Amino acid sequence: MARLTKAQEAASKPAPNTIGGMLRAYNKSAEFLSNARSTQRACQDHIDEMTADFGDVLLFEVTQAWLRDLRDAWAIRGHRAANVRMQVLKNALAPAVNDQADVRIKGDPFHKLAKVKRPHGAPEAHPIWEDHEVEAAIEDAIARKTPGLARAIGLGRWGGFRRATICAIPLNARPIGYDDDGAAHTRLFWVTEKKKILCDKREDPRLTALMARTPNVAMTIAYNADGMPWKARQLNQAIDRLMARLAQAGKVRAAVTEKGEVYCPLDIHGLRHARGVEIAMAGGSDAEIMSQLEHATDRAAKIYRRQADRRRMADGAQDRVDKVVSLREARKTRDAANKA
């Protein structure tokens, strides 16, 4: 019994110069503690798992070959599961990797270590909503006496907010502001839930119009059918039911499960992506996209701009094809007239 107790104590206090020791130090770091509670909980599960699986591995044993084998073992669980775990491990080992005076890990074993790619047949993650789909969802929600759901959709599409902020942002986060000419307008002023970044932006007129045609019922902007603030899972389920109904009616895009059931692949986070691509299509810079969507880095902004560029170039290519086809048809008509 004494041996077992001693072993449990050793496992709970990983030795220094081991992966377990670095994971434990990361657990108390400012970087970890600055994450949202939901992110901390998810990371903690991975930290506990890694500590139990290979916490006793010495730091000098961490090489790119070892990491590659670990990545491949994790890949069986799915590309996202593997990539998230690798990122947590990378964050934990960063102090030893980045400190040039620290020789416990040779070089940077994470350098050029590729992520696990999404399977070829996997559906697109969080596809963006088209404007007619947003309109159909909002009108259906209002028609079914759930204006709080319509507001949630509006906050995602025209506010660009994450789900946690949509559920929590209060009515008093819409103060009146004034532009350089003294004209009044509504602003959105709030610290976002996940990243704790200040949101301070002029409200999109489309969101203002939606707010004007729906009642204030709860202390929050969006609310459920009972007039209470949304819970995250409850909001997801409401969106899924709404969009599945619209997909079956042919009003939004649809997909079919292996069992032959019709559903809609759109989710609430796709509204935020639609907002990002819209800003990029309008010529917004990375900094402007970051400010609108409360991003901490420009990584997502670059993705939105790349999506916008691809759409713009694809449309430009089609314009060229349309022009050639039009000229060809005009020539045929002219030739036929000359022969007559």
Contacts in CASP RR format, 6 or more apart in sequence:
PFRMAT RR
TARGET T0000
AUTHOR 0000-0000-0000
METHOD contacts of the structure
MODEL  1
MARLTKAQEAASKPAPNTIGGMLRAYNKSAEFLSNARSTQRACQDHIDEM
TADFGDVLLFEVTQAWLRDLRDAWAIRGHRAANVRMQVLKNALAPAVNDQ
ADVRIKGDPFHKLAKVKRPHGAPEAHPIWEDHEVEAAIEDAIARKTPGLA
RAIGLGRWGGFRRATICAIPLNARPIGYDDDGAAHTRLFWVTEKKKILCD
KREDPRLTALMARTPNVAMTIAYNADGMPWKARQLNQAIDRLMARLAQAG
KVRAAVTEKGEVYCPLDIHGLRHARGVEIAMAGGSDAEIMSQLEHATDRA
AKIYRRQADRRRMADGAQDRVDKVVSLREARKTRDAANKA
11 51 0 8 1.000
11 52 0 8 1.000
13 24 0 8 1.000
14 20 0 8 1.000
14 21 0 8 1.000
14 23 0 8 1.000
14 24 0 8 1.000
14 51 0 8 1.000
14 55 0 8 1.000
14 56 0 8 1.000
15 21 0 8 1.000
15 56 0 8 1.000
17 58 0 8 1.000
17 59 0 8 1.000
17 60 0 8 1.000
17 104 0 8 1.000
18 55 0 8 1.000
18 56 0 8 1.000
18 57 0 8 1.000
18 58 0 8 1.000
18 59 0 8 1.000
19 50 0 8 1.000
19 51 0 8 1.000
19 54 0 8 1.000
19 55 0 8 1.000
19 56 0 8 1.000
19 57 0 8 1.000
19 59 0 8 1.000
19 62 0 8 1.000
19 89 0 8 1.000
19 92 0 8 1.000
19 93 0 8 1.000
20 50 0 8 1.000
20 51 0 8 1.000
20 55 0 8 1.000
20 56 0 8 1.000
20 57 0 8 1.000
21 55 0 8 1.000
22 59 0 8 1.000
22 92 0 8 1.000
22 93 0 8 1.000
22 95 0 8 1.000
22 96 0 8 1.000
23 47 0 8 1.000
23 50 0 8 1.000
23 51 0 8 1.000
23 55 0 8 1.000
23 89 0 8 1.000
23 92 0 8 1.000
24 51 0 8 1.000
25 92 0 8 1.000
25 95 0 8 1.000
26 32 0 8 1.000
26 47 0 8 1.000
26 91 0 8 1.000
26 92 0 8 1.000
27 44 0 8 1.000
27 47 0 8 1.000
31 91 0 8 1.000
32 40 0 8 1.000
32 43 0 8 1.000
32 91 0 8 1.000
33 40 0 8 1.000
34 196 0 8 1.000
35 43 0 8 1.000
36 164 0 8 1.000
36 193 0 8 1.000
36 194 0 8 1.000
36 195 0 8 1.000
36 196 0 8 1.000
38 164 0 8 1.000
38 194 0 8 1.000
39 194 0 8 1.000
42 84 0 8 1.000
43 88 0 8 1.000
46 84 0 8 1.000
46 85 0 8 1.000
46 88 0 8 1.000
47 88 0 8 1.000
47 92 0 8 1.000
49 85 0 8 1.000
50 85 0 8 1.000
50 88 0 8 1.000
50 89 0 8 1.000
54 70 0 8 1.000
59 93 0 8 1.000
59 96 0 8 1.000
59 104 0 8 1.000
59 105 0 8 1.000
60 104 0 8 1.000
60 105 0 8 1.000
60 106 0 8 1.000
62 93 0 8 1.000
62 105 0 8 1.000
62 109 0 8 1.000
63 106 0 8 1.000
63 109 0 8 1.000
64 109 0 8 1.000
64 110 0 8 1.000
64 111 0 8 1.000
64 113 0 8 1.000
66 109 0 8 1.000
67 86 0 8 1.000
67 89 0 8 1.000
67 109 0 8 1.000
67 110 0 8 1.000
67 113 0 8 1.000
68 113 0 8 1.000
70 86 0 8 1.000
70 89 0 8 1.000
71 82 0 8 1.000
71 86 0 8 1.000
71 113 0 8 1.000
71 116 0 8 1.000
74 81 0 8 1.000
74 82 0 8 1.000
74 85 0 8 1.000
74 86 0 8 1.000
74 116 0 8 1.000
75 82 0 8 1.000
75 116 0 8 1.000
78 116 0 8 1.000
78 119 0 8 1.000
79 115 0 8 1.000
79 116 0 8 1.000
79 117 0 8 1.000
79 118 0 8 1.000
79 119 0 8 1.000
79 122 0 8 1.000
82 115 0 8 1.000
82 116 0 8 1.000
83 115 0 8 1.000
83 116 0 8 1.000
86 113 0 8 1.000
86 115 0 8 1.000
90 97 0 8 1.000
90 110 0 8 1.000
93 105 0 8 1.000
93 110 0 8 1.000
95 102 0 8 1.000
96 102 0 8 1.000
96 104 0 8 1.000
96 105 0 8 1.000
97 105 0 8 1.000
97 107 0 8 1.000
97 108 0 8 1.000
97 109 0 8 1.000
97 110 0 8 1.000
118 125 0 8 1.000
123 255 0 8 1.000
123 265 0 8 1.000
124 265 0 8 1.000
126 267 0 8 1.000
126 269 0 8 1.000
126 270 0 8 1.000
126 272 0 8 1.000
126 273 0 8 1.000
127 265 0 8 1.000
127 266 0 8 1.000
127 270 0 8 1.000
127 273 0 8 1.000
128 270 0 8 1.000
128 273 0 8 1.000
128 274 0 8 1.000
128 277 0 8 1.000
128 307 0 8 1.000
129 137 0 8 1.000
129 157 0 8 1.000
129 266 0 8 1.000
129 270 0 8 1.000
129 271 0 8 1.000
129 274 0 8 1.000
130 253 0 8 1.000
130 274 0 8 1.000
132 252 0 8 1.000
133 246 0 8 1.000
133 251 0 8 1.000
133 252 0 8 1.000
133 253 0 8 1.000
133 266 0 8 1.000
134 153 0 8 1.000
134 154 0 8 1.000
134 157 0 8 1.000
134 271 0 8 1.000
134 274 0 8 1.000
136 246 0 8 1.000
136 251 0 8 1.000
136 252 0 8 1.000
137 150 0 8 1.000
137 153 0 8 1.000
137 242 0 8 1.000
137 243 0 8 1.000
137 246 0 8 1.000
137 252 0 8 1.000
138 150 0 8 1.000
138 153 0 8 1.000
138 154 0 8 1.000
138 210 0 8 1.000
140 242 0 8 1.000
140 245 0 8 1.000
140 246 0 8 1.000
140 251 0 8 1.000
141 147 0 8 1.000
141 148 0 8 1.000
141 149 0 8 1.000
141 150 0 8 1.000
141 153 0 8 1.000
141 242 0 8 1.000
142 150 0 8 1.000
142 213 0 8 1.000
142 214 0 8 1.000
145 225 0 8 1.000
146 224 0 8 1.000
146 225 0 8 1.000
146 238 0 8 1.000
147 214 0 8 1.000
147 215 0 8 1.000
147 217 0 8 1.000
148 214 0 8 1.000
148 217 0 8 1.000
148 222 0 8 1.000
148 223 0 8 1.000
148 224 0 8 1.000
148 227 0 8 1.000
149 222 0 8 1.000
149 224 0 8 1.000
149 225 0 8 1.000
149 235 0 8 1.000
149 238 0 8 1.000
149 239 0 8 1.000
149 242 0 8 1.000
150 210 0 8 1.000
150 214 0 8 1.000
151 210 0 8 1.000
151 211 0 8 1.000
151 214 0 8 1.000
151 221 0 8 1.000
151 222 0 8 1.000
151 223 0 8 1.000
152 166 0 8 1.000
152 167 0 8 1.000
152 222 0 8 1.000
152 230 0 8 1.000
152 235 0 8 1.000
152 238 0 8 1.000
152 239 0 8 1.000
152 268 0 8 1.000
153 239 0 8 1.000
153 268 0 8 1.000
153 271 0 8 1.000
154 206 0 8 1.000
154 207 0 8 1.000
154 210 0 8 1.000
154 271 0 8 1.000
155 161 0 8 1.000
155 165 0 8 1.000
155 166 0 8 1.000
155 169 0 8 1.000
155 207 0 8 1.000
155 221 0 8 1.000
155 222 0 8 1.000
156 166 0 8 1.000
156 268 0 8 1.000
156 271 0 8 1.000
156 272 0 8 1.000
156 275 0 8 1.000
157 271 0 8 1.000
157 274 0 8 1.000
157 275 0 8 1.000
158 204 0 8 1.000
158 206 0 8 1.000
158 207 0 8 1.000
158 210 0 8 1.000
158 275 0 8 1.000
159 188 0 8 1.000
159 203 0 8 1.000
159 204 0 8 1.000
159 207 0 8 1.000
159 275 0 8 1.000
159 292 0 8 1.000
160 271 0 8 1.000
160 272 0 8 1.000
160 275 0 8 1.000
160 276 0 8 1.000
160 292 0 8 1.000
160 293 0 8 1.000
161 169 0 8 1.000
161 192 0 8 1.000
161 199 0 8 1.000
161 272 0 8 1.000
161 294 0 8 1.000
162 192 0 8 1.000
162 193 0 8 1.000
162 194 0 8 1.000
162 269 0 8 1.000
162 272 0 8 1.000
163 232 0 8 1.000
163 235 0 8 1.000
163 236 0 8 1.000
163 268 0 8 1.000
163 269 0 8 1.000
164 192 0 8 1.000
164 193 0 8 1.000
164 194 0 8 1.000
164 232 0 8 1.000
165 190 0 8 1.000
165 192 0 8 1.000
165 193 0 8 1.000
165 194 0 8 1.000
165 199 0 8 1.000
166 222 0 8 1.000
166 230 0 8 1.000
166 235 0 8 1.000
166 268 0 8 1.000
167 193 0 8 1.000
167 220 0 8 1.000
167 222 0 8 1.000
167 229 0 8 1.000
167 230 0 8 1.000
167 231 0 8 1.000
167 232 0 8 1.000
167 235 0 8 1.000
168 193 0 8 1.000
168 220 0 8 1.000
168 229 0 8 1.000
169 188 0 8 1.000
169 190 0 8 1.000
169 220 0 8 1.000
169 221 0 8 1.000
169 222 0 8 1.000
170 190 0 8 1.000
170 219 0 8 1.000
170 220 0 8 1.000
170 221 0 8 1.000
171 216 0 8 1.000
171 219 0 8 1.000
171 220 0 8 1.000
171 221 0 8 1.000
173 188 0 8 1.000
173 189 0 8 1.000
173 190 0 8 1.000
173 199 0 8 1.000
173 221 0 8 1.000
174 186 0 8 1.000
174 187 0 8 1.000
174 188 0 8 1.000
174 189 0 8 1.000
174 203 0 8 1.000
174 211 0 8 1.000
174 221 0 8 1.000
175 186 0 8 1.000
175 187 0 8 1.000
175 189 0 8 1.000
176 184 0 8 1.000
176 185 0 8 1.000
176 186 0 8 1.000
176 187 0 8 1.000
177 184 0 8 1.000
177 185 0 8 1.000
177 186 0 8 1.000
177 187 0 8 1.000
178 184 0 8 1.000
178 185 0 8 1.000
179 185 0 8 1.000
185 202 0 8 1.000
185 203 0 8 1.000
186 202 0 8 1.000
186 203 0 8 1.000
186 208 0 8 1.000
187 200 0 8 1.000
187 201 0 8 1.000
187 202 0 8 1.000
187 203 0 8 1.000
188 199 0 8 1.000
188 200 0 8 1.000
188 201 0 8 1.000
188 202 0 8 1.000
188 203 0 8 1.000
189 199 0 8 1.000
189 200 0 8 1.000
190 198 0 8 1.000
190 199 0 8 1.000
191 197 0 8 1.000
191 198 0 8 1.000
191 199 0 8 1.000
192 198 0 8 1.000
192 199 0 8 1.000
192 294 0 8 1.000
195 294 0 8 1.000
195 295 0 8 1.000
195 296 0 8 1.000
197 294 0 8 1.000
197 295 0 8 1.000
197 296 0 8 1.000
198 294 0 8 1.000
199 294 0 8 1.000
201 291 0 8 1.000
201 292 0 8 1.000
211 221 0 8 1.000
217 223 0 8 1.000
217 227 0 8 1.000
218 227 0 8 1.000
218 228 0 8 1.000
218 229 0 8 1.000
219 229 0 8 1.000
220 229 0 8 1.000
220 230 0 8 1.000
222 229 0 8 1.000
222 230 0 8 1.000
222 235 0 8 1.000
223 229 0 8 1.000
223 230 0 8 1.000
224 230 0 8 1.000
224 231 0 8 1.000
224 234 0 8 1.000
224 235 0 8 1.000
224 238 0 8 1.000
230 238 0 8 1.000
235 268 0 8 1.000
236 267 0 8 1.000
236 268 0 8 1.000
239 267 0 8 1.000
239 268 0 8 1.000
240 263 0 8 1.000
240 264 0 8 1.000
240 267 0 8 1.000
243 252 0 8 1.000
243 263 0 8 1.000
243 264 0 8 1.000
243 266 0 8 1.000
244 262 0 8 1.000
244 263 0 8 1.000
244 264 0 8 1.000
246 252 0 8 1.000
246 264 0 8 1.000
247 253 0 8 1.000
247 254 0 8 1.000
247 255 0 8 1.000
247 262 0 8 1.000
247 263 0 8 1.000
247 264 0 8 1.000
248 254 0 8 1.000
248 262 0 8 1.000
252 264 0 8 1.000
252 266 0 8 1.000
253 264 0 8 1.000
253 265 0 8 1.000
253 266 0 8 1.000
254 262 0 8 1.000
254 263 0 8 1.000
254 264 0 8 1.000
255 262 0 8 1.000
255 263 0 8 1.000
255 264 0 8 1.000
255 265 0 8 1.000
256 262 0 8 1.000
256 263 0 8 1.000
257 263 0 8 1.000
272 293 0 8 1.000
273 304 0 8 1.000
275 292 0 8 1.000
275 293 0 8 1.000
276 289 0 8 1.000
276 292 0 8 1.000
276 293 0 8 1.000
276 301 0 8 1.000
276 304 0 8 1.000
277 304 0 8 1.000
277 307 0 8 1.000
277 308 0 8 1.000
277 311 0 8 1.000
279 288 0 8 1.000
279 289 0 8 1.000
279 292 0 8 1.000
279 293 0 8 1.000
279 304 0 8 1.000
280 289 0 8 1.000
280 301 0 8 1.000
280 304 0 8 1.000
280 305 0 8 1.000
280 307 0 8 1.000
280 308 0 8 1.000
280 309 0 8 1.000
281 308 0 8 1.000
281 311 0 8 1.000
281 312 0 8 1.000
283 308 0 8 1.000
284 305 0 8 1.000
286 298 0 8 1.000
286 301 0 8 1.000
286 302 0 8 1.000
286 305 0 8 1.000
287 298 0 8 1.000
287 301 0 8 1.000
289 295 0 8 1.000
289 298 0 8 1.000
289 300 0 8 1.000
289 301 0 8 1.000
289 304 0 8 1.000
289 305 0 8 1.000
290 296 0 8 1.000
290 297 0 8 1.000
290 298 0 8 1.000
290 301 0 8 1.000
293 300 0 8 1.000
293 301 0 8 1.000
295 301 0 8 1.000
END
